[in-house]
């Protein structure tokens, strides 16, 4: 195996030269176990060929680019609409529900967001003050109020997050069925990785 310091220095220079648009984490090959875990304490990279290692690093780099893209879109939408993550989730839920003829209540939002009724009340107060929603009498439940998203906010949401979701859907739709199954299996496996043993490890 190449000396880690040499590999790090050589890899960082080559990567920056090859693609100046890559973030430092990729340019410096920080997803490569030959760099970030040269002692082999976390990853048994010796069991993989150089070709397999390089291919796996490319996958990790691609995942990082996706996370960075997701972060940029989220930040851009928050700046454009001047809303937080919970606000955006609530609006999206209310918009989709309205499209299906359903009247959303504060209780529905609390269950969807996994927060208390008091937190939802504060969220709705904030959205109503900003002109994003109205609370109107529920057509079938006199004890509840229906949440109605303003036309302006609906348009803003559709032209930001809505369009971005549509682009992503088209990318997924362009895959062959077999390719989709591989992607699903891979992402599901990633989703099953757990941080529950972090505390135990730290205490050892």
N, C-alpha and C positions, 0 to 999 in steps of 0.2 A: 504494500500500500504506500502511496506517496506520503511524504512527510506533511503533517497537517499544516504547519506554518507556510511551507512552500506552496502547498495546494491552495491555501487561503489567499496568499498574496497573488499568485499567478491567476487563480480563478477570478479574483475581484477585478484585476486589470482587464482580463479578457472580456469579462461580462460587461463592464462599463463601456468598453470600446465597442462591443457588439451592439449594445442597445442602451442608449443613454436615457431612454424613457422608463426603464425598469427601476422600481424603488430600491433603496439600499439593501433591504432584506434579501432581494433576489440577486442584485448585482454582486453582493458579497458572499453569495451562496450559503446563506445562513440556514437554509432548509436541507443542506447536504450533511448527512451524518459524518462524512469525512472531514467536515469543518466544525460543525457545532457539537459533535460528540466523538472527537478523534480518539479518545481513550476507550470507546466502546462500552461505556457504562449503561447506555440506554438502548442503543440499537446494535444488533449483531450484523453489522454491514459486511463482515467477512463471509457471510453465507450467500452473498449476492455477487454476481459478476459486475464488472465496471459498467457494462451496458445496462444491466438491470438497475443499478444504482442511479445512473444518469437518467434513465427513463422515469424512475420513481421521483427523483428530484424535480423533474419537469412537471409531474402531476402536482406535487406540493406547491411548486411555483404558480401553477395555473390556479390552484385553490386560493392562494394568497391574492392573486390578481382579482379573482372574483370577489373576495371579501373586501378588497380595497374599492372595487367598483360599487359594491353594495353600500359601503360606507359613504362614498362620494354622493351617490344618488340620494341616500337618506339625509345627508347634510344639506344637499341642494334643495330638496323638497321642504325641509324645515325652514331654511332661509327664505324660500319663495313664499311659503304660506305662513311663516312665523308661528309655527306650532311644534310641539314636542312629539315624541314617539307615541305616547298614549293617546294624545289628541288625534294624531293621524290614524291610528288603529280604530279609534271610536268612529271617526268620520267614515272610514272605509266600510266598516261593519254596517253603519246606518244607511249608507248609499246602496250597498248590495242588497240589504233587506228591503229597502224601498223599491228597488227594481223588481223584487219578487212579490210586491204587494203586501209586505209585512210592516207593521207599525212597531218600531223599536221603543222600548222603555228604558228607564234608568236601571232597572233590575237586569234587563237583557245585557246592557253594557257592562254591568258589574260582573256578571257571569263570564262574558266574553273576555274581559280584560283580567279577570282574576283578582279584583280589588274589592274593597269594602264599599258599601253604599255611600258612606261619607265621602270617600275619595271620588266616586263618580259624580256626586253632587257638586263638588268643587270643580271637577273637570267640565261639567256641563255649564256651570256658572261662567267659567272662563270662556268657553266656546260661544255662549250666548252673548256675553259682553263684547266679544270680537265680531259679532254678526255672522258667525258660521252656522248656528243652528237656532231653531225656535222650539219652544216647548208648548205643544198644543193639546187640547183635550183628546184623550184616547177615544176612538169611535165606539169601542165595545167594552172598555173597562173604565168605569167612572172614577176608580181609585187611582188610576195611573195617568201619566202624561206621555204623549207620543213625541219622539224626537224627530224633527224635520230639518234636514240639511238645506241651507240656503242655495239657491240656484248658482250664485257666484262661486261659492265654495265648491260645489259639485263640479263646475266647469274647471276650476283650478286644479282639483284633485285628479280629474280625468286627463288633463293635459300634462300632468307631471307623473305621478306614480302610476296612473292608469296606462298611459302610453308606454312607460318603461316595462310594466308587466306584460303588455301585449308584445313588445319586442322580444322579451325572454321566452314567451310562449312560442313565438314563431321559431326561435332557435331550437327549442325542444321538439317542436313539430317537424323540423327538418331532418331529425335523426331517423335512421332506419329502426324498425321495431327491435331488432337484436341489439342495436346500439343503446336504445333507451333502457333495455333490461340491464345492460352492463352498468350504465350510469346509476340507475335506481339501486342496484345491488351495492354498488360502491358507496353511494351517499347514505344509504340505510346503515351500512356497516360503520361509517364514520359517526352517524348519529347514535350508535349504540356504545361508542367509547364513553367512558365514565370518569368523572373527577371525584367520585365518592371516596376513593382511597387516598386522596391528597393529604387529609388530616392525619391518617394513620402513618403515612410515609414520613411526614414532617416530624412526627413525634418519636420516630425510631432513632 
